Amino acid sequence: MDTGRARGDAPRESKGKGKGKSFSFLRGLLASPRALAVAQKTRVGTTRCDVVHESGTHRLLRYRRDTPATWAEPVLFCYALINRPYILDLQPDKSVIRQYLARGFDVYIIDWGVPSHADRIFTVEHYVSGFLADAVRILREAHASKDVHLVGYCMGGTLSALFTALHPELVKTMTLLAAPIDFTSTDSLLNLWVDRANFDVDAFIDAHGNCPGWYLQACFQQLKPVQNYLQKYLTAFDNLEDPTFLASYFAMELWVNDNIPVAGETFRWFVKELYQGNRLVGGGLEVDHRRVDLRRITCPLLLLTAANDHLVAPAATEGIRPHVGSQDVESIGIDAGHVGLVVGGKAQRMVWPRATQWLTERATSMQSRTS
């Protein structure tokens, strides 16, 4: 086929490109040993903390402060039941936890641990009315505070909303970070995949006991197959000589592949009551034999969303607005993904300084409490 180029042009152009590709490939191979060394040295979740309470696989962690806290009420992070909580403290320069510590807060987080096969019977009440309630009680007693600041990430945000609706007097503020509340949106493939017509959750849990970690990982990977199975590896290969990039890459890979199961009965409840029934905003939802009424949530709310979130669309979090009794509701959105909202450089520069400032404006200072 005639391309319109002179006969001698094509070979010279092709030869140049070939050299460039070959040279790049060679440089990548030569950099591989250094990349392996970076992988071996990469550490995650390095902010010092102590276990202050344990129950079964669940742990309540308190992060250490180098100076006395500025604010009277402690901050409690309620993490999701999927993956590990150290994504909130991935690296020193990509740590949401450190942002709150730097603002002067006492900071705690719930690590739900890894449910065993025997834990498949755990219901949502076990988490909301059990360990989460215990954690709030422990913080209130330790800090002589009548309430706490609650921050919920993803599924942990849903648990936080459930708890706050049941115990509004115990939560001073609530921050929902990419938290699914309104499940009517079809912007996420997950909502389509778990539709009753496509997914029999009863048969699935009856067969497996718990929802396996490998199954969740496969679902998340398939949401962006090109990016997850090809693009990220090509990008990593192109940056094998950049130790800063590699440290971040290996830290993320460690977390992404650190999968854990979800207790079977809780997974069944989330799919049937929320994803398929949308009863949190639709009404009729009960937890621990008590009706969950979002109108009982009257504390200040901060909603954090990511425009490119393929797991929890912004509308799923913003959907809480018309259903709560709160008069003080603010939103911060960013052009990022579900995880980028936590560890992305833009989020660390633009979202979390604003989110922590928002909290200081609604917190009680230690000075005013003691004066």
Secondary structure as the mmCIF struct_conf table of DSSP 4:
data_model
#
loop_
_struct_conf.conf_type_id
_struct_conf.id
_struct_conf.beg_label_comp_id
_struct_conf.beg_label_asym_id
_struct_conf.beg_label_seq_id
_struct_conf.end_label_comp_id
_struct_conf.end_label_asym_id
_struct_conf.end_label_seq_id
BEND BEND1 GLY A 4 ARG A 5
TURN_TY1_P TURN_TY1_P1 ARG A 7 GLY A 8
HELX_RH_AL_P HELX_RH_AL_P1 ASP A 9 LYS A 41
BEND BEND2 THR A 47 THR A 47
STRN STRN1 CYS A 49 SER A 55
TURN_TY1_P TURN_TY1_P2 GLY A 56 THR A 57
STRN STRN2 HIS A 58 TYR A 63
BEND BEND3 ASP A 66 THR A 67
BEND BEND4 THR A 70 THR A 70
STRN STRN3 TRP A 71 TRP A 71
BEND BEND5 ALA A 72 GLU A 73
STRN STRN4 VAL A 75 CYS A 78
BEND BEND6 LEU A 81 ASN A 83
HELX_RH_3T_P HELX_RH_3T_P1 PRO A 85 LEU A 88
STRN STRN5 ASP A 89 GLN A 91
TURN_TY1_P TURN_TY1_P3 PRO A 92 ASP A 93
STRN STRN6 LYS A 94 SER A 95
HELX_RH_AL_P HELX_RH_AL_P2 VAL A 96 ALA A 102
TURN_TY1_P TURN_TY1_P4 ARG A 103 GLY A 104
STRN STRN7 VAL A 107 ASP A 111
HELX_RH_3T_P HELX_RH_3T_P2 HIS A 117 ILE A 121
HELX_RH_AL_P HELX_RH_AL_P3 VAL A 124 GLU A 125
HELX_RH_PI_P HELX_RH_PI_P1 HIS A 126 LEU A 132
HELX_RH_AL_P HELX_RH_AL_P4 ALA A 133 ALA A 142
TURN_TY1_P TURN_TY1_P5 HIS A 143 ALA A 144
BEND BEND7 LYS A 146 LYS A 146
STRN STRN8 VAL A 148 TYR A 153
TURN_TY1_P TURN_TY1_P6 CYS A 154 CYS A 154
HELX_RH_AL_P HELX_RH_AL_P5 MET A 155 LEU A 166
HELX_RH_3T_P HELX_RH_3T_P3 PRO A 168 LEU A 170
STRN STRN9 VAL A 171 LEU A 177
BEND BEND8 ALA A 178 ALA A 178
BEND BEND9 ASP A 187 SER A 188
HELX_RH_AL_P HELX_RH_AL_P6 LEU A 189 TRP A 193
TURN_TY1_P TURN_TY1_P7 VAL A 194 VAL A 194
BEND BEND10 ASP A 195 ASP A 195
TURN_TY1_P TURN_TY1_P8 ARG A 196 ASN A 198
HELX_RH_AL_P HELX_RH_AL_P7 VAL A 201 HIS A 208
BEND BEND11 GLY A 209 ASN A 210
STRN STRN10 CYS A 211 CYS A 211
HELX_RH_AL_P HELX_RH_AL_P8 GLY A 213 LEU A 223
BEND BEND12 LYS A 224 LYS A 224
HELX_RH_AL_P HELX_RH_AL_P9 PRO A 225 VAL A 226
HELX_RH_PI_P HELX_RH_PI_P2 GLN A 227 GLN A 231
HELX_RH_AL_P HELX_RH_AL_P10 LYS A 232 ASP A 238
TURN_TY1_P TURN_TY1_P9 ASN A 239 GLU A 241
HELX_RH_AL_P HELX_RH_AL_P11 PRO A 243 VAL A 256
TURN_TY1_P TURN_TY1_P10 ASN A 257 ASN A 257
STRN STRN11 VAL A 262 VAL A 262
HELX_RH_AL_P HELX_RH_AL_P12 GLY A 264 TRP A 269
HELX_RH_PI_P HELX_RH_PI_P3 PHE A 270 TYR A 275
TURN_TY1_P TURN_TY1_P11 GLN A 276 GLY A 277
HELX_RH_AL_P HELX_RH_AL_P13 ARG A 279 GLY A 282
BEND BEND13 GLY A 283 GLY A 283
STRN STRN12 GLU A 286 VAL A 287
TURN_TY1_P TURN_TY1_P12 ASP A 288 HIS A 289
STRN STRN13 ARG A 290 ARG A 291
HELX_RH_3T_P HELX_RH_3T_P4 LEU A 294 ARG A 296
BEND BEND14 CYS A 299 CYS A 299
STRN STRN14 LEU A 301 ALA A 306
TURN_TY1_P TURN_TY1_P13 ALA A 307 ASN A 308
BEND BEND15 HIS A 310 VAL A 312
HELX_RH_AL_P HELX_RH_AL_P14 PRO A 314 GLU A 318
TURN_TY1_P TURN_TY1_P14 GLY A 319 ILE A 320
HELX_RH_3T_P HELX_RH_3T_P5 ARG A 321 HIS A 323
BEND BEND16 GLN A 327 GLN A 327
STRN STRN15 VAL A 329 ILE A 334
BEND BEND17 ASP A 335 ASP A 335
TURN_TY1_P TURN_TY1_P15 HIS A 338 VAL A 339
HELX_RH_AL_P HELX_RH_AL_P15 GLY A 340 VAL A 343
HELX_RH_AL_P HELX_RH_AL_P16 GLY A 345 LYS A 346
HELX_RH_PI_P HELX_RH_PI_P4 ALA A 347 VAL A 351
HELX_RH_AL_P HELX_RH_AL_P17 TRP A 352 THR A 360
TURN_TY1_P TURN_TY1_P16 GLU A 361 ARG A 362
BEND BEND18 ALA A 363 ALA A 363
HELX_LH_PP_P HELX_LH_PP_P1 THR A 364 THR A 364
STRN STRN16 SER A 365 SER A 365
HELX_RH_AL_P HELX_RH_AL_P18 MET A 366 THR A 370
#
